């Protein structure tokens, strides 16, 4: 039987790499799209079973090439997203125009499924450009491809993330740590493997829910997350509540850096809880109760930020 062809945009990110591994282990053929084959190709090639992965280099706005790729696919998964704007990589281009374009092409070529990754907790964040672009992207996808599935995850973490690893790196260097909005913003962190398993399940099986909010088992405030990470890397730090005007001044400076620690838009977003809205079913409601504990999973790779590094690993 010919393997189902799964076309993945954003394949070189932490979710994409793990998703490729999971899909090819199920004998599903994957076409992974990347902007830089020379830089990302060697990483992607190690994720798949031999013969089940094709890697294609293209700009995500090369309409003709993407049209041909989607024409050959059975399923399309869009994982493309950004946390800050740089040059042509604006929230409008990445979160609105691109999903709109590929969802129209999926409808044109009558694909079996289109799965689009959005974000949790963005409905009320009207003052955040990131949140509004994500919401506009969701509406475009729903309009263009009626049978699309939109996943709205909370923070996704793993050894490859830009969340726990960045924070542990900062905690390792800084004697004090700033808390925005007193660290009271709530999150329900979700492990990368869990969101990948959900996507694989949605590819293989029919599901009546078109929007699913994706959460892990633990509801934690931002301060609780920092406290847990400090305990794991065996450090003590002072927390400093950050006044909003000072936070915005610092973020204005950070925004000029190639990879900013935080932006003014992210500070706005941090005001809103990252938990289910109650408007849609969650993964728990559809029988996918993920049980990976935040502390236990981060413990597997936190040794890199301990004093003795590799030697701090638990035997």
C-alpha positions in Angstrom: 0.0 0.0 0.0 1.4 3.4 -0.9 2.3 5.5 2.2 0.2 8.5 2.9 2.2 11.7 1.9 2.3 14.2 4.8 3.5 17.6 3.8 5.0 19.6 6.8 5.7 23.3 6.8 8.0 24.4 9.7 9.6 20.9 9.7 12.9 22.0 11.2 11.5 23.3 14.5 11.2 21.3 17.7 7.7 20.0 16.9 8.5 19.3 13.2 11.6 17.2 14.0 9.8 15.1 16.5 6.7 14.8 14.2 8.8 13.5 11.4 10.2 10.8 13.6 6.8 9.8 14.8 5.2 9.8 11.3 7.9 7.8 9.6 7.9 5.2 12.4 4.3 4.7 11.4 5.4 4.1 7.8 3.9 7.4 6.7 5.8 9.3 4.0 6.8 12.8 4.9 7.7 15.8 2.7 9.5 18.3 4.9 9.7 21.9 3.7 12.7 24.1 4.8 14.0 27.5 3.8 17.6 26.4 4.1 18.5 22.9 3.0 22.2 23.3 3.7 21.6 24.4 7.3 18.7 22.2 8.3 18.8 19.2 5.9 21.4 17.2 7.9 19.3 17.5 11.1 16.1 16.5 9.4 17.7 13.5 7.7 18.5 11.9 11.1 14.9 12.0 12.2 13.3 9.6 9.6 13.3 6.0 8.7 15.2 5.5 5.4 13.1 6.0 2.3 10.2 7.8 4.1 11.5 11.4 4.0 11.8 13.9 1.2 13.3 17.4 2.1 12.4 20.3 -0.1 14.0 23.7 0.0 11.7 26.7 -0.8 10.6 30.1 0.3 7.2 29.7 1.9 5.8 32.4 -0.5 7.0 30.6 -3.7 3.4 30.1 -4.8 4.1 27.9 -7.8 6.4 25.5 -6.0 4.1 25.2 -2.9 1.2 24.6 -5.2 3.0 21.6 -6.8 4.0 20.3 -3.3 0.4 20.4 -2.0 -0.9 18.8 -5.2 1.1 15.7 -4.4 0.1 15.6 -0.7 -2.6 13.8 1.1 -2.3 15.7 4.4 -0.8 19.1 5.1 0.5 20.3 8.5 1.4 23.9 9.1 3.8 24.5 12.1 5.2 27.8 10.9 5.2 30.5 13.5 7.3 33.3 14.9 7.5 35.0 18.3 8.9 38.3 17.1 9.0 40.3 13.9 12.2 40.7 11.8 12.2 42.2 8.3 9.8 40.5 6.0 9.0 37.9 8.7 6.1 39.9 10.1 3.2 38.5 12.1 0.8 39.4 9.2 2.9 37.5 6.6 3.7 34.4 8.7 0.5 34.0 10.8 -2.1 35.3 8.4 -1.1 35.4 4.7 0.8 32.1 4.7 -1.9 30.0 6.4 -4.5 31.6 4.1 -2.5 30.7 1.0 -1.8 27.1 1.8 -5.3 26.4 3.1 -6.7 27.7 -0.2 -4.4 25.4 -2.1 -5.4 22.5 0.2 -9.0 23.1 -0.8 -8.1 23.5 -4.4 -6.4 20.1 -4.5 -8.9 18.4 -2.2 -6.5 17.2 0.5 -7.8 14.8 3.1 -6.8 17.0 6.0 -5.1 20.3 6.9 -3.8 20.7 10.4 -2.9 24.2 11.5 -1.0 25.1 14.7 -2.2 28.2 16.4 -1.9 29.3 20.1 -3.8 29.1 23.3 -5.0 32.0 25.3 -5.1 34.6 22.6 -8.8 35.4 22.3 -8.7 38.3 24.8 -5.3 39.7 23.9 -6.6 42.4 21.6 -3.6 44.6 22.2 -1.1 42.0 21.1 -0.1 41.9 17.4 1.0 38.3 17.8 -2.3 37.2 19.2 -4.4 39.1 16.7 -2.4 37.7 13.8 -2.9 34.2 15.1 -6.6 34.7 15.4 -6.9 36.2 11.9 -4.9 33.2 10.6 -7.4 30.8 12.3 -10.3 32.6 10.7 -8.7 32.5 7.2 -8.0 28.7 7.5 -11.5 28.0 8.6 -12.9 30.0 5.8 -10.7 28.5 3.1 -10.7 24.8 4.2 -13.9 23.8 5.9 -12.5 20.5 7.3 -9.3 22.1 8.7 -8.2 21.2 12.2 -6.8 24.0 14.4 -4.7 23.1 17.4 -4.2 25.7 20.1 -1.4 24.6 22.4 -0.1 26.2 25.6 3.7 26.6 26.0 5.4 23.6 24.4 8.6 22.4 26.1 11.4 19.9 25.5 15.2 19.7 25.4 14.9 21.5 22.0 12.7 24.4 23.1 13.3 28.1 23.4 11.4 28.4 26.7 12.8 26.2 29.5 16.3 26.2 28.0 16.4 29.9 27.6 15.1 30.6 31.1 17.5 28.1 32.7 20.3 29.8 30.8 19.3 33.2 32.2 18.8 31.8 35.7 22.3 30.3 35.5 23.8 33.8 34.8 21.6 36.4 36.5 21.6 37.0 40.3 18.1 38.4 40.0 15.2 37.5 37.8 12.4 39.9 36.7 8.8 39.0 37.1 6.2 40.6 34.8 2.7 41.1 36.3 4.2 39.6 39.5 4.5 36.2 37.8 0.8 35.4 38.1 0.1 34.5 34.5 -1.1 30.9 34.2 0.2 28.3 31.8 -0.4 24.6 31.2 2.9 23.4 29.6 2.7 20.7 27.1 5.5 18.4 26.2 6.6 18.3 22.5 6.1 14.6 22.2 2.5 14.9 23.4 1.5 17.5 20.8 3.2 15.4 18.1 1.3 12.2 19.2 -1.9 14.2 19.0 -1.1 15.4 15.4 -0.3 11.8 14.4 -3.5 10.5 15.8 -5.5 13.2 14.0 -3.8 12.3 10.7 -4.6 8.6 11.1 -8.1 8.9 12.5 -11.2 11.1 11.9 -12.1 13.6 14.6 -15.2 15.7 14.6 -13.6 18.6 16.5 -12.2 21.3 14.3 -10.6 23.4 17.0 -8.8 21.7 19.9 -7.1 23.5 22.9 -4.0 21.5 23.8 -2.8 21.4 27.4 -0.5 19.5 29.7 -1.5 18.1 33.2 -0.1 20.9 35.3 -1.5 24.4 35.7 1.4 26.7 36.8 1.9 30.4 37.2 5.0 31.9 35.5 6.5 32.3 39.0 5.9 28.7 39.8 7.6 27.6 36.6 10.7 29.7 37.5 10.7 28.3 41.0 10.6 24.8 39.6 13.4 25.5 37.2 15.5 27.0 39.9 15.0 23.9 42.1 16.0 21.6 39.2 19.2 23.4 38.5 19.9 23.9 42.2 20.1 27.7 42.1 18.7 30.5 44.3 17.8 33.8 42.8 16.0 37.0 43.9 12.7 37.8 42.2 12.2 41.4 41.2 8.6 42.6 40.2 9.2 44.5 37.0 7.2 47.8 36.7 5.5 47.9 33.3 7.1 51.1 32.1 10.5 49.8 32.9 9.7 46.5 31.3 8.7 48.3 28.1 11.9 50.4 28.1 14.1 47.2 28.4 12.0 45.4 25.7 12.5 48.3 23.3 16.2 47.8 23.7 16.0 44.0 23.4 14.0 44.3 20.2 17.0 45.6 18.2 18.9 42.4 18.9 18.9 39.6 16.4 17.2 37.2 18.9 15.5 39.4 21.5 15.0 38.0 25.0 11.6 39.7 25.1 9.6 42.3 23.1 7.0 44.9 23.9 4.4 42.7 22.2 5.4 39.7 24.3 5.0 41.8 27.5 1.4 42.6 26.4 0.8 38.9 25.8 2.1 37.9 29.2 -0.8 39.8 30.8 -3.2 37.1 29.6 -3.5 33.6 31.0 -2.4 30.7 28.8 -5.1 28.3 29.8 -8.3 26.9 28.1 -10.9 29.5 27.1 -13.8 27.1 27.6 -15.0 27.8 24.1 -13.5 24.6 22.6 -12.8 21.0 23.5 -9.4 20.2 24.9 -7.3 17.2 24.3 -8.6 15.8 27.6 -12.2 16.1 26.4 -11.3 14.0 23.3 -9.6 11.3 25.4 -6.0 12.5 25.1 -5.0 13.0 28.7 -1.3 13.7 28.6 0.5 12.7 31.8 4.0 13.9 31.3 5.0 15.8 34.4 6.8 19.1 33.9 9.3 18.6 36.7 10.2 15.0 35.7 10.6 15.8 32.0 12.7 19.0 32.5 14.8 17.0 35.0 16.0 14.8 32.1 17.9 17.7 30.5 18.4 20.3 33.2 21.8 19.0 34.2 23.3 21.1 31.4 22.7 24.2 33.6 24.0 22.7 36.9 27.4 23.4 38.3 28.8 20.0 37.4 27.1 19.7 34.1 27.2 16.2 32.6 28.3 14.8 36.0 25.1 16.0 37.6 23.0 13.4 35.6 21.1 11.0 37.8 22.3 7.5 37.5 
